[in-house]
């Protein structure tokens, strides 16, 4: 059974708890700002979630909207555990909110766990996938940068050796690449320069 963190609606009082995470003051400030914005919205408790989820599954748009609204703080609380893994707090909040919308639209009370467990699973899966995607893109960017730097270094060496700029076929032969691969690296470098100049 999925462990479900305590929901804001199940705690007495309207105050928002602060939890310190070392090394991330800016991210926590942004996160805290989101939480304070949500403090004015009444959170759903488990009983209200069950009633709203049942009504929403039957086509009640008002119940679905309230289900989403009443769980905004809850999904933000879930996303807090994903801070400090390379993805900005705002992006985590956006992904968590999207997972909430999808969960409210797709939940089937007859076939699923209680809504809180279903929602927690959807949010955690979405945030885990977001972080994995970010890490993959970051690694790909580093590999591209390494290839651009290597091409620049080899071009400089060959220009000194030849007394002129090396041609694409000459660079390809030295780098043990195809000419198309060399052209692609050159295009990447030019695109980066243009982006910096804008």
Residue pairs with C-beta under 8 A, 6 or more apart in sequence:
1 113
1 117
2 113
2 117
2 120
2 121
3 120
4 116
4 117
4 120
5 74
5 77
5 78
5 120
7 43
7 44
7 45
7 46
7 71
7 74
7 77
7 116
8 43
8 73
8 74
8 77
9 42
9 43
9 44
9 45
9 46
9 48
9 70
9 74
10 45
10 46
14 39
15 39
16 32
16 35
16 36
16 38
16 39
16 73
18 32
19 80
20 28
21 27
21 28
21 80
21 83
21 84
23 84
24 83
24 84
27 83
27 84
27 88
27 89
28 83
28 89
30 88
30 89
30 90
31 76
31 79
31 80
31 83
31 89
31 93
34 76
34 89
34 93
35 73
35 76
38 72
38 73
38 76
39 73
41 69
41 70
41 72
41 73
42 70
43 70
43 71
43 73
43 74
44 52
44 66
44 67
44 70
44 71
44 74
46 114
46 116
48 70
49 67
49 70
49 71
49 114
49 115
49 116
50 109
50 114
50 115
51 63
52 63
52 64
52 66
52 67
52 70
53 63
53 67
53 104
53 107
53 109
53 115
54 109
55 63
55 64
56 63
56 64
56 67
56 104
56 107
57 107
57 108
57 109
64 104
64 105
67 104
67 115
68 100
68 101
68 104
71 100
71 104
71 119
72 97
72 100
74 116
74 119
75 96
75 97
75 99
75 100
75 119
75 123
76 93
76 96
78 96
78 120
78 123
78 124
78 127
79 89
79 92
79 93
79 95
79 96
79 123
79 127
82 92
82 127
82 128
82 131
83 89
83 92
85 131
86 131
86 134
86 135
86 138
87 127
87 130
87 131
87 134
91 130
92 127
92 130
95 126
95 127
95 130
96 123
96 126
96 127
98 126
99 119
99 122
99 123
99 125
99 126
99 127
100 119
100 122
100 123
102 122
103 115
103 118
103 119
103 122
103 123
107 115
107 118
107 119
109 115
112 118
113 121
144 185
144 188
147 185
147 188
148 185
148 188
148 189
148 192
150 175
151 171
151 175
151 182
151 185
151 186
151 189
152 189
154 166
154 171
154 174
154 175
155 165
155 166
155 171
158 166
158 170
158 171
158 174
159 165
159 166
162 170
166 174
168 179
168 182
168 183
168 186
169 179
171 177
171 182
172 178
172 179
172 181
172 182
175 182
